[in-house]
Amino acid sequence: MTTRFRWRARRLAVVLTVAAVATAGALWWVFADHGDKRITAYVDRAVGVYAGSDVKVLGVPVGTVESVSPEPDRVKLVLRVDGDAPVAADSRALIVSPSVVADRYVQLSDLARGGPRIADGTVIPRSRTAEPVELDELYSSLDDLAATLGPDGANADGALSDLLDTGAGVLDGNGEAFSASVRNFGDLARTLADSDDDLFATVDSLATFTAMLAGNDGAVREATGQLANVSDLLAADREELSAALATLGDALADLQSFVTDHREALTTGITDLADITSVVVDQRASLAEALDIAPVAAENAYRTFDPDSGTLQSRANPLEFLPLVTATGGDR
């Protein structure tokens, strides 16, 4: 009896121990963090979002909505996100409606892409959240638009109807031309989009040029004033200028006729001039020397003339020839 009691006691102890371990494991699983992050997001409204709704990044589930708590002027969402989800630190929270009737989910907009990741306890303010337009809001906007354009609004005096009638009259028969204009405008927009670098470079250059003009405002004004004075002068003498231009036209016509009539002679003369120029170029050293000596020679010639006797007078220095005589005698 004692042995059986002990065996039952041991069995009960084992069962209690296993139950305690299982309970502790369950509690740890429920309350432990597991590396997940809790993120708080504040939105204006959270229609169709409930506890358990998905949290996604680029359409891939990375967590769930843990709680939805309405507050006086906003709604608080607590999101539970996987710890290894690559969500950017400055990511936005967007409520996405895949269809009219489907449940909505929360989309975290940006990936970390190697940058800082969102931290546990991050709060996303309303300035970084967005919600889809509700169907009743859309209907209300359409109703407001219809009322604004209706007989009690812009069309109270038939102005809108007149505008539509005028537009219909203008476009009547010009549909093809209008369509071509729209297509050409689209091509222009694509061309500008493809050339945005060149366009912005041109704008930058224009800005630099404008800044230069602004920095030299005084000089620009002076140049503009001088140009205005020249314009006034030309305007005052327009008759004389016109006569001069007419005379110049006649002279150019005569010159053209002269060149045409004496083409061969001009060709020969230009060829001879080229030969003379070539000779001058070849003898430029001699010409330079002659130009250096000519003034001295002219001055000497002027000084040898005696105006009283009307003769050229000079005198020689025999000693200048002594070295020459000595050298000659030595050679003999």
C-alpha positions in Angstrom: 0.0 0.0 0.0 2.8 2.3 0.8 4.6 1.5 -2.4 1.5 2.2 -4.5 0.9 5.5 -2.7 4.5 6.5 -3.4 4.1 5.6 -7.0 0.9 7.7 -7.3 2.5 10.6 -5.5 5.5 10.5 -7.9 3.1 10.3 -10.9 1.1 13.2 -9.6 4.3 15.2 -9.1 5.4 14.5 -12.7 2.0 15.5 -14.0 2.1 18.7 -12.0 5.6 19.5 -13.1 4.7 19.0 -16.8 1.6 21.1 -16.4 3.6 23.9 -14.8 6.2 23.8 -17.5 3.5 23.8 -20.2 1.7 26.7 -18.5 4.9 28.7 -18.2 5.7 28.1 -21.8 2.3 29.2 -22.9 2.5 32.3 -20.8 6.0 33.1 -22.2 4.6 32.6 -25.7 1.7 34.9 -25.1 3.5 37.7 -23.2 7.1 37.5 -24.6 8.2 39.9 -27.3 9.7 37.3 -29.7 11.5 40.2 -31.4 8.3 41.7 -32.8 7.8 45.5 -32.8 4.8 47.4 -31.7 4.1 50.6 -33.7 1.5 53.1 -32.9 -0.2 55.0 -35.8 -2.9 57.7 -35.5 -5.4 58.1 -38.3 -8.5 60.3 -38.9 -10.7 57.2 -39.3 -10.3 53.5 -39.5 -13.4 52.2 -41.3 -13.0 48.5 -42.1 -9.9 48.0 -39.9 -10.1 45.7 -36.9 -7.9 43.9 -34.5 -6.4 41.1 -36.5 -6.3 43.0 -39.9 -3.1 42.5 -41.9 -0.2 44.9 -41.9 1.7 44.7 -45.2 4.8 46.1 -46.9 4.6 46.1 -50.7 1.6 43.8 -50.4 3.5 41.2 -48.3 2.1 40.5 -44.8 4.6 41.5 -42.1 2.3 41.7 -39.1 -1.2 42.4 -37.8 -3.3 45.1 -36.2 -3.2 44.5 -32.5 -5.9 47.0 -31.4 -8.1 49.8 -32.7 -8.9 52.5 -30.1 -11.1 55.5 -31.1 -10.2 58.8 -29.5 -12.1 62.1 -29.5 -10.6 63.5 -32.7 -8.6 60.5 -34.1 -8.2 56.7 -34.0 -5.2 54.9 -32.5 -3.9 51.8 -34.2 -1.4 49.5 -32.5 0.5 47.5 -35.1 2.5 44.3 -34.4 5.2 44.0 -37.0 7.8 41.2 -37.4 11.2 42.2 -36.0 13.1 41.3 -39.2 10.7 43.2 -41.5 12.7 45.8 -43.5 10.5 48.7 -42.8 12.0 52.2 -43.1 12.2 54.4 -40.0 10.3 57.2 -41.7 7.7 54.9 -43.3 4.1 56.1 -43.6 1.0 54.1 -42.6 -1.7 53.9 -45.2 -5.1 52.2 -44.9 -5.7 50.4 -48.2 -9.0 49.2 -49.5 -8.5 46.4 -52.1 -12.1 46.6 -53.2 -15.4 48.1 -52.1 -16.5 45.1 -49.9 -13.2 43.5 -48.9 -11.6 44.1 -45.5 -9.0 46.7 -45.4 -5.4 46.4 -44.3 -2.6 48.8 -43.1 0.2 49.3 -45.6 3.6 50.5 -44.4 4.8 52.5 -47.4 8.6 52.4 -47.5 11.4 49.8 -47.3 14.6 50.4 -45.4 16.8 49.5 -48.4 19.9 49.4 -46.3 18.9 52.5 -44.2 17.6 52.7 -40.6 14.7 50.5 -39.8 11.6 51.4 -37.8 12.2 50.9 -34.1 9.9 49.3 -31.5 7.6 51.9 -29.9 7.6 54.2 -33.0 4.7 56.6 -33.2 3.5 57.5 -36.7 1.5 60.9 -36.5 -1.5 61.7 -38.6 0.7 63.8 -40.9 2.3 60.5 -42.1 -1.0 58.5 -42.4 -3.7 58.4 -45.0 -7.1 56.8 -45.5 -9.1 56.0 -48.6 -12.0 58.2 -49.7 -15.2 56.7 -48.5 -18.0 56.0 -50.9 -20.4 58.3 -49.1 -17.8 61.1 -49.2 -17.5 60.5 -53.0 -21.3 60.7 -53.4 -21.4 63.8 -51.3 -18.7 65.5 -53.4 -20.6 64.6 -56.6 -23.8 65.9 -55.1 -22.0 69.2 -54.1 -20.6 69.5 -57.6 -24.0 68.9 -59.2 -25.6 71.4 -57.0 -22.8 74.0 -57.7 -23.2 73.6 -61.4 -27.0 73.2 -61.4 -29.9 75.7 -61.8 -29.4 77.0 -58.3 -25.6 77.5 -58.8 -23.4 78.4 -61.8 -26.2 77.7 -64.3 -28.8 79.9 -62.5 -28.8 82.3 -65.5 -28.0 79.6 -68.1 -24.3 80.6 -68.2 -23.1 77.0 -68.0 -25.5 75.9 -70.7 -24.4 78.8 -73.0 -20.8 77.8 -72.4 -21.5 74.2 -73.3 -23.4 75.3 -76.4 -20.6 77.6 -77.4 -18.0 74.9 -76.9 -20.1 72.4 -78.9 -20.4 75.0 -81.7 -16.6 75.6 -81.7 -15.8 71.9 -81.7 -18.4 71.0 -84.3 -16.5 69.5 -87.2 -13.1 70.1 -85.6 -12.9 66.9 -83.6 -10.1 65.5 -85.7 -8.1 68.7 -85.4 -8.7 68.9 -81.6 -7.7 65.2 -81.2 -4.5 65.9 -83.2 -3.8 68.9 -81.0 -4.2 66.7 -77.9 -1.9 64.1 -79.3 0.7 66.7 -80.3 0.5 68.2 -76.8 1.1 64.7 -75.4 4.1 64.2 -77.7 5.4 67.6 -76.6 5.0 66.6 -72.9 6.9 63.3 -73.5 9.6 65.1 -75.4 10.0 67.6 -72.5 10.0 64.7 -70.0 12.7 62.9 -72.0 14.8 66.1 -72.2 14.3 67.2 -68.6 18.0 67.4 -67.9 18.7 69.7 -70.9 15.6 71.7 -70.1 16.7 72.2 -66.5 20.3 73.0 -67.6 18.9 75.7 -69.9 16.8 77.1 -67.1 19.9 77.1 -64.8 21.9 78.9 -67.6 19.1 81.4 -68.0 19.0 82.0 -64.3 22.7 82.6 -64.3 22.4 85.0 -67.2 19.5 86.8 -65.5 21.6 87.1 -62.3 24.5 88.5 -64.3 22.1 91.1 -65.8 20.8 91.9 -62.4 24.3 92.3 -61.1 25.2 94.6 -64.0 22.0 96.6 -64.0 23.7 100.0 -64.4 25.8 98.8 -67.4 22.8 97.2 -69.0 20.8 100.4 -68.5 23.6 102.5 -70.0 23.9 100.1 -73.0 20.1 100.3 -73.5 20.2 104.1 -73.3 23.0 104.2 -75.9 21.1 101.8 -78.1 18.0 104.0 -77.8 20.2 107.0 -78.8 21.5 105.2 -81.8 17.9 104.2 -82.8 16.8 107.9 -82.4 19.8 109.0 -84.5 19.0 106.5 -87.2 15.3 107.5 -87.1 16.2 111.2 -87.5 18.5 110.5 -90.4 16.5 107.8 -92.0 16.2 109.7 -95.3 20.0 110.3 -95.6 20.6 106.7 -94.5 18.1 105.4 -97.1 19.8 107.5 -99.8 23.3 106.3 -98.7 22.1 102.6 -98.8 20.6 103.2 -102.2 23.9 104.8 -103.4 25.8 101.9 -101.8 23.6 99.5 -103.7 24.3 101.2 -107.0 28.1 101.2 -106.2 28.0 97.5 -105.4 26.1 96.8 -108.7 28.8 98.8 -110.6 31.5 97.0 -108.7 30.0 93.7 -109.6 29.8 94.7 -113.3 33.4 95.9 -113.2 34.6 92.7 -111.6 32.6 90.7 -114.2 34.0 92.7 -117.1 37.7 92.6 -116.0 37.8 89.2 -114.4 40.8 88.1 -116.3 42.8 91.3 -115.8 42.0 91.2 -112.1 43.1 87.6 -111.9 46.4 88.4 -113.6 46.9 91.4 -111.4 46.3 89.4 -108.2 48.7 86.7 -109.5 51.4 89.3 -110.1 50.7 90.9 -106.7 51.2 87.5 -105.2 54.5 87.1 -106.9 55.6 90.6 -105.7 54.5 89.7 -102.2 56.5 86.5 -102.4 59.6 88.4 -103.4 59.1 90.9 -100.6 58.7 88.1 -98.1 61.9 86.4 -99.4 63.8 89.7 -99.2 62.3 90.9 -96.0 65.7 90.8 -94.2 67.3 93.0 -96.9 64.4 95.4 -96.9 64.6 95.7 -93.1 68.3 96.5 -93.4 67.7 99.0 -96.2 65.0 100.7 -94.1 67.5 101.0 -91.2 70.3 102.4 -93.4 68.1 104.6 -95.7 67.4 107.4 -93.1 71.2 107.7 -92.3 72.1 107.7 -96.0 69.5 110.4 -96.7 70.8 112.5 -93.8 74.4 112.2 -95.1 73.3 113.1 -98.6 71.5 116.1 -97.2 74.6 117.2 -95.3 77.0 116.9 -98.3 74.9 119.4 -100.3 76.3 123.0 -100.1 73.4 125.4 -100.9 75.8 128.3 -101.3 77.8 126.7 -104.1 75.1 124.3 -105.2 77.6 121.4 -105.1 78.1 118.2 -103.1 81.1 118.5 -100.8 82.8 115.7 -98.9 86.2 114.9 -97.5 88.1 111.7 -97.1 90.2 110.5 -94.3 93.2 108.6 -95.8 94.0 107.1 -92.4 90.8 105.0 -92.8 92.5 103.2 -95.8 95.8 102.6 -94.0 94.8 99.1 -92.6 93.7 98.1 -96.1 97.1 99.2 -97.6 99.0 97.6 -94.9 97.2 94.3 -95.3 97.7 94.4 -99.1 101.4 95.1 -98.7 101.8 92.3 -96.2 100.2 89.9 -98.7 102.8 90.9 -101.3 
